[in-house]
């Protein structure tokens, strides 16, 4: 459990923000540029000290009033926005820097595992200046993990990278998400990254925390701006049942239903995350007997919010009794009125198979 | 023609420049670090004082040093003897005179490094002193090398301050530049040529070496 609250002024910018994050999984600090996400992260690391600060990590007090534990005595690791490898050391020297100074008893994060996870073994003999941006960031993440942190802080680790490097590094982060037992605080202004990686979301605005909670709930909260994005969507954490190689489809259990997803997602019993874009979900009353759509699941309508002049964003809970995960549907306002959809009603959702995007497989 | 007097002069000059450089690196590196960390009026004043010898005529500096080493000065009272016209006095004068040539390049190197490497080191559990030794010093090494070479060369070439506080005691304070002046005054052109030519070649080599070293070090960095 991480409990943080910081307040103070930095020039004309005022920060007064606090949140609680679970002691495991990825918590995203999300918000527009200049909202104070990075300041918050630097305060947690101890790289910056504001007038007011309270910080407790896993029950240990790191900062309170006049008490302030200096950075080098906090068992954390920090991945900076831009590649921050030491240019005077080799790749191996960089990886060893924090590892040698770790005070952890017996490494919980093994060297070989990290090297394997991040695919950095081939880089050992290359001089740091000759690495690409993506390679540098992978080494930086490895260096951070090998310092045996109890908390991993990541400040937009992908934002300085080009599209190709991002795509190269995201799978590593996803593997990390799955394999790591320590909590991660991840600063980002890119919702696509957050949807792929985060479990918990802290939504920041102008130096304050607007809301915080589990990602799925935040994405579908009508009081928050995330639902009113141009392309809203829902994320669902599912469990893989089986893979049918004949049609190349996997069967995945999600809360409140079962879905067919293209591709071999992983071993049976493994977890995977699915994203369903609201525009790919249509609604109807009749059971879809004669349609090419693979996934048609009953769901209960929770409510509808106007989206622009002519559309509605409908919130639905999967399952005939509405006991499952929340998904979103973007339909025309005309359809909403014509079908006379009302909250509490159970309806059939049709989810285009192609709409199940960004499947990411997690071991365990 | 290269006689024992000249040999003694050259050795004395090298000894003075060497000792000055070592002292300047010991004093100048922490001072440069402090000056590179943020602003504040105190730092600005200190930086100005450090840089004063660049613009001050050496005779002015020498004059005040001579007063500071005078028979009734607090420094003399503290040490129990006057430093004027002694090797130690010359050393003190050289350290002050060459201070900016060592401190400024090192300070620039620390500033160019930015705060990030030290922050990274701290997040990897390095104590500030540990981080200074293992990150800041290696990253600033081109600046430190430049500072050392400049400090050494500048001390070898000083004249005005030596004239004011050192005089020309053979083996004690009679350095190359003073010796050249002596030879010219006594119309010993041949010996003046030898020493002056040597200094010319030395200066040329120093600057060439510095250029090459800097390029080589810069080549290994992004």
Interface residues (C-beta under 8 A of the other chain):
Chain A: X45 X46 X47 X70 X71 X72 X73 X75 X76 X77 X78 X80 X84 X86 X87 X88 X97 X98 X101 X102 X103 X127 X128 X129 X143 X144 X147 X153
Chain B: X116 X117 X119 X120 X121 X122 X123 X124 X125 X126 X127 X128 X130 X131 X134 X135 X138 X139 X141 X220 X221 X222
